[in-house]
């Protein structure tokens, strides 16, 4: 009986040791999670300090030379507003900063606009950005710009040397300006590109315009045959026409019945143009026509010629 009691206590001890091992592993996992959280917190604090020391700099807007393009003007003004927010530009410095980026005709307009504003409102210490934006848009935006862009949207097609990515950017810009829904923009994009490529893009079932552009860009990059065909189509046609004209001219130049090179010894020398007999341009005394002499006339001899011969013989 004592042996049985001892054997019965063995599994109990094993269960206790397994439970202790599981508890120890859980404690170790908790300690590792705390350490990882602490490391993550330290990394975040370091990143925050780094950004405070070196804050992100805003990209400076481009210069404007007076182009009458509504999309370009709207993008230029939006770039300045983003630049003002990032750089915390003061309100009294915004208009002067934008005026410094005006070049050409735009610079002349800004100088006249500033003088006119100071003359009309002498109490105003600076020109607010809102007034500058309204006057700038009224001056340089095309009054028929919307109609022109709608016409371009209706007839937009991909150029011969234009890549899918560039064409998609044009579609996206026009769609944003004209406030076209995303589904209509994607349909217009697929109608404006090559038919075979549009079929391949539709097979991927893109959700929106950006997905369709990315899919088409990937297909165009992978399909080497399509790229070569699209880029060198015009050049290949010109080369083929040039070669065909060259072969015809070469065949015409060599078609002189001279035979093969081994027959040069048996060839007879051609007569030069100077040694050829000249054609007779006078009048025939037999038939009365021009271009041949009487002795080479093929018509029957006339009575005058026969009587003249008899008289000479007598």
C-alpha positions as CSV (number, residue, x, y, z in Angstrom):
1,X,0.0,0.0,0.0
2,X,2.9,2.4,0.7
3,X,4.3,1.8,-2.7
4,X,0.9,2.7,-4.3
5,X,0.7,5.9,-2.3
6,X,4.2,6.9,-3.4
7,X,3.4,6.2,-7.1
8,X,0.1,8.2,-6.8
9,X,2.1,11.3,-5.6
10,X,4.3,11.5,-8.7
11,X,1.8,12.9,-11.2
12,X,0.8,15.5,-8.7
13,X,4.3,16.7,-8.4
14,X,4.7,16.8,-12.2
15,X,1.5,18.9,-12.5
16,X,2.8,21.4,-9.9
17,X,6.1,21.8,-11.8
18,X,4.4,22.4,-15.1
19,X,2.1,25.0,-13.6
20,X,5.2,26.8,-12.1
21,X,6.9,26.7,-15.5
22,X,3.9,28.2,-17.3
23,X,3.6,31.0,-14.6
24,X,7.4,31.7,-15.1
25,X,7.0,31.9,-18.8
26,X,4.1,34.3,-18.5
27,X,6.1,36.5,-16.2
28,X,8.9,36.6,-18.7
29,X,6.6,37.5,-21.5
30,X,5.2,40.4,-19.4
31,X,8.7,41.7,-18.7
32,X,9.6,41.5,-22.4
33,X,6.4,43.5,-23.3
34,X,7.2,46.1,-20.7
35,X,10.8,46.5,-22.0
36,X,9.5,46.8,-25.6
37,X,7.0,49.4,-24.6
38,X,9.7,51.3,-22.7
39,X,12.0,51.2,-25.7
40,X,9.2,52.4,-28.0
41,X,8.5,55.3,-25.7
42,X,12.1,56.3,-25.7
43,X,12.3,56.1,-29.5
44,X,9.2,58.3,-29.8
45,X,10.6,60.9,-27.4
46,X,13.8,61.0,-29.4
47,X,11.9,61.5,-32.7
48,X,9.9,64.3,-31.1
49,X,13.1,66.0,-29.9
50,X,14.7,65.6,-33.4
51,X,11.7,67.2,-35.1
52,X,11.7,70.1,-32.7
53,X,15.4,70.7,-33.3
54,X,15.1,70.3,-37.1
55,X,11.5,71.1,-38.1
56,X,10.4,70.0,-41.6
57,X,10.9,72.7,-44.2
58,X,8.2,73.5,-46.6
59,X,8.9,73.3,-50.3
60,X,9.1,76.7,-51.9
61,X,6.5,77.5,-54.6
62,X,7.6,77.9,-58.2
63,X,7.8,81.2,-60.0
64,X,4.9,82.5,-62.1
65,X,5.5,84.2,-65.4
66,X,2.0,85.2,-66.3
67,X,0.7,82.0,-68.0
68,X,-3.1,82.0,-68.5
69,X,-3.7,78.5,-67.3
70,X,-6.5,78.1,-64.7
71,X,-5.1,74.8,-63.3
72,X,-1.6,76.2,-63.0
73,X,-2.8,79.4,-61.2
74,X,-5.0,77.4,-58.8
75,X,-2.1,75.1,-58.0
76,X,0.3,78.0,-57.5
77,X,-2.0,79.8,-55.0
78,X,-2.6,76.5,-53.1
79,X,1.1,76.0,-52.8
80,X,1.5,79.4,-51.3
81,X,-1.2,78.7,-48.7
82,X,0.4,75.5,-47.7
83,X,3.8,77.2,-47.5
84,X,2.2,79.9,-45.2
85,X,0.8,77.3,-42.9
86,X,4.0,75.3,-42.6
87,X,6.3,78.3,-42.1
88,X,3.8,80.2,-39.9
89,X,4.1,83.2,-42.1
90,X,2.6,86.4,-40.8
91,X,-0.5,87.9,-42.4
92,X,1.3,91.1,-43.3
93,X,4.1,89.2,-45.1
94,X,2.0,86.8,-47.2
95,X,1.2,89.1,-50.1
96,X,4.7,90.5,-50.4
97,X,6.2,87.0,-50.4
98,X,3.8,85.9,-53.2
99,X,4.6,89.0,-55.2
100,X,8.3,88.3,-55.0
101,X,7.7,85.0,-57.0
102,X,5.9,86.9,-59.8
103,X,8.0,87.3,-62.9
104,X,7.6,88.9,-66.4
105,X,4.1,90.3,-67.0
106,X,3.0,89.1,-63.6
107,X,5.7,91.2,-61.9
108,X,4.5,94.3,-63.8
109,X,0.9,93.6,-62.8
110,X,1.9,93.2,-59.1
111,X,3.7,96.5,-59.1
112,X,0.7,98.3,-60.6
113,X,-1.7,96.5,-58.3
114,X,0.3,97.5,-55.2
115,X,0.4,101.2,-56.3
116,X,-3.3,101.2,-57.1
117,X,-4.3,99.7,-53.8
118,X,-2.1,102.1,-51.8
119,X,-3.6,105.1,-53.7
120,X,-7.2,103.9,-53.2
121,X,-6.8,102.9,-49.6
122,X,-4.0,104.8,-48.0
123,X,-5.0,103.7,-44.5
124,X,-4.3,100.1,-45.3
125,X,-0.8,99.2,-43.9
126,X,-0.6,95.9,-45.9
127,X,-2.5,94.1,-48.6
128,X,-4.4,91.0,-47.2
129,X,-3.9,87.7,-48.9
130,X,-7.6,87.4,-49.7
131,X,-7.7,90.6,-51.7
132,X,-4.5,89.7,-53.6
133,X,-5.9,86.2,-54.4
134,X,-9.2,87.7,-55.8
135,X,-7.4,90.3,-57.9
136,X,-4.8,87.8,-59.1
137,X,-7.4,85.3,-60.2
138,X,-9.5,88.0,-62.0
139,X,-6.4,89.2,-63.9
140,X,-4.8,86.0,-65.1
141,X,-7.6,83.4,-65.2
142,X,-9.1,82.8,-68.6
143,X,-12.8,83.8,-68.7
144,X,-13.4,80.9,-71.2
145,X,-11.1,78.5,-69.3
146,X,-13.9,76.2,-68.2
147,X,-15.2,75.8,-71.7
148,X,-11.7,75.2,-73.0
149,X,-11.0,72.5,-70.5
150,X,-14.4,70.9,-71.1
151,X,-13.5,70.7,-74.8
152,X,-10.1,69.2,-74.0
153,X,-11.8,66.7,-71.7
154,X,-14.2,65.6,-74.4
155,X,-11.4,65.0,-76.9
156,X,-8.5,64.0,-74.7
157,X,-6.4,61.1,-76.0
158,X,-3.0,59.7,-75.2
159,X,-0.1,61.0,-77.3
160,X,2.2,58.9,-79.4
161,X,5.2,59.3,-77.1
162,X,3.2,59.9,-73.9
163,X,3.4,57.4,-71.1
164,X,0.5,56.1,-69.2
165,X,1.5,57.8,-66.0
166,X,1.7,61.2,-67.6
167,X,-1.6,60.8,-69.4
168,X,-3.2,59.7,-66.1
169,X,-1.9,62.8,-64.4
170,X,-3.5,65.0,-67.1
171,X,-6.8,63.1,-66.7
172,X,-6.6,63.5,-62.9
173,X,-5.9,67.3,-63.1
174,X,-8.8,67.9,-65.5
175,X,-11.1,65.8,-63.4
176,X,-10.3,67.7,-60.2
177,X,-10.7,71.1,-61.9
178,X,-14.0,70.1,-63.7
179,X,-15.2,68.2,-60.6
180,X,-15.9,65.0,-62.6
181,X,-16.8,61.9,-60.6
182,X,-14.2,59.2,-60.2
183,X,-16.1,56.6,-62.2
184,X,-16.5,58.9,-65.2
185,X,-12.8,59.9,-64.9
186,X,-11.7,56.3,-65.0
187,X,-13.9,55.6,-68.0
188,X,-12.5,58.6,-69.9
189,X,-9.0,57.4,-69.0
190,X,-9.7,53.9,-70.5
191,X,-11.3,55.4,-73.6
192,X,-8.2,57.7,-74.2
193,X,-5.6,54.9,-74.2
194,X,-4.8,52.0,-76.5
195,X,-7.6,49.5,-76.8
196,X,-5.5,46.4,-76.0
197,X,-4.0,48.0,-72.9
198,X,-7.5,49.2,-71.7
199,X,-8.8,45.6,-72.0
200,X,-5.8,44.4,-69.8
201,X,-6.6,47.1,-67.2
202,X,-10.3,46.2,-67.1
203,X,-9.4,42.6,-66.4
204,X,-7.7,43.7,-63.1
205,X,-11.0,45.5,-62.1
206,X,-9.5,48.7,-60.7
207,X,-11.6,50.4,-58.0
208,X,-10.8,54.0,-59.0
209,X,-8.7,56.2,-61.3
210,X,-5.5,56.0,-59.3
211,X,-5.7,52.2,-59.2
212,X,-6.3,52.1,-63.0
213,X,-3.3,54.4,-63.6
214,X,-1.1,52.3,-61.4
215,X,-2.2,49.1,-63.1
216,X,-1.6,50.5,-66.6
217,X,1.8,51.8,-65.6
218,X,2.7,48.4,-64.3
219,X,1.5,46.6,-67.4
220,X,3.3,49.1,-69.7
221,X,6.5,48.6,-67.7
222,X,6.3,44.8,-67.9
223,X,5.1,44.5,-71.5
224,X,8.3,45.1,-73.3
225,X,6.8,44.4,-76.7
226,X,4.1,47.0,-76.2
227,X,6.6,49.6,-75.2
228,X,8.8,49.0,-78.2
229,X,5.9,49.0,-80.5
230,X,4.5,52.3,-79.1
231,X,7.8,54.2,-79.0
232,X,9.3,53.1,-82.3
233,X,6.2,52.9,-84.5
234,X,6.8,56.2,-86.3
235,X,10.5,55.7,-86.7
236,X,10.0,52.2,-88.0
237,X,7.6,53.3,-90.7
238,X,10.0,56.1,-91.8
239,X,12.8,53.5,-91.9
240,X,10.8,51.1,-94.0
241,X,9.7,53.8,-96.5
242,X,13.3,55.0,-96.7
243,X,14.6,51.4,-97.3
244,X,11.9,50.7,-99.9
245,X,12.7,53.9,-101.8
246,X,16.4,53.1,-101.6
247,X,16.0,49.6,-103.0
248,X,13.8,50.8,-105.9
249,X,16.3,53.4,-106.8
250,X,19.1,50.9,-106.5
251,X,17.3,48.4,-108.8
252,X,16.6,51.2,-111.3
253,X,20.2,52.2,-111.3
254,X,21.5,48.6,-111.7
255,X,19.0,47.6,-114.4
256,X,21.2,48.1,-117.4
257,X,21.5,44.6,-118.7
258,X,25.2,44.3,-118.0
259,X,25.0,40.7,-116.9
260,X,26.9,39.1,-114.1
261,X,30.4,40.2,-113.1
262,X,31.9,37.1,-114.8
263,X,30.5,38.2,-118.2
264,X,32.5,41.5,-118.3
265,X,34.8,40.1,-120.9
266,X,32.0,39.3,-123.3
267,X,30.3,42.7,-122.9
268,X,30.3,45.2,-125.8
269,X,31.0,48.8,-125.1
270,X,28.0,51.0,-125.2
271,X,27.9,53.9,-127.6
272,X,28.0,57.3,-126.1
273,X,25.3,59.9,-126.6
274,X,27.5,61.9,-128.9
275,X,28.2,59.0,-131.2
276,X,24.5,58.0,-131.6
277,X,22.9,59.1,-135.0
278,X,20.8,62.2,-134.8
279,X,17.1,62.1,-135.9
280,X,16.2,63.9,-139.1
281,X,13.9,66.8,-138.4
282,X,13.3,67.9,-142.0
283,X,10.4,67.2,-144.5
284,X,10.1,64.1,-146.7
285,X,9.8,64.8,-150.4
286,X,7.8,61.7,-151.0
287,X,5.0,61.9,-148.4
288,X,5.4,65.4,-147.2
289,X,5.7,64.5,-143.5
290,X,8.5,65.5,-141.1
291,X,10.9,63.2,-139.3
292,X,12.5,61.1,-142.1
293,X,14.1,61.4,-145.5
294,X,12.7,60.4,-148.8
295,X,14.9,57.3,-149.2
296,X,13.7,56.0,-145.8
297,X,10.0,56.6,-146.5
298,X,7.8,53.6,-146.1
299,X,4.9,54.9,-148.3
300,X,4.7,54.1,-152.1
301,X,6.6,56.5,-154.2
302,X,4.6,59.4,-155.7
303,X,4.2,60.2,-159.4
304,X,6.3,63.3,-159.1
305,X,9.3,61.4,-157.9
306,X,8.9,58.8,-160.7
307,X,8.6,61.5,-163.4
308,X,11.6,63.4,-162.0
309,X,13.7,60.2,-162.2
310,X,12.6,59.6,-165.9
311,X,13.4,63.1,-166.8
312,X,16.9,62.8,-165.3
313,X,17.6,59.5,-167.1
314,X,16.6,61.0,-170.5
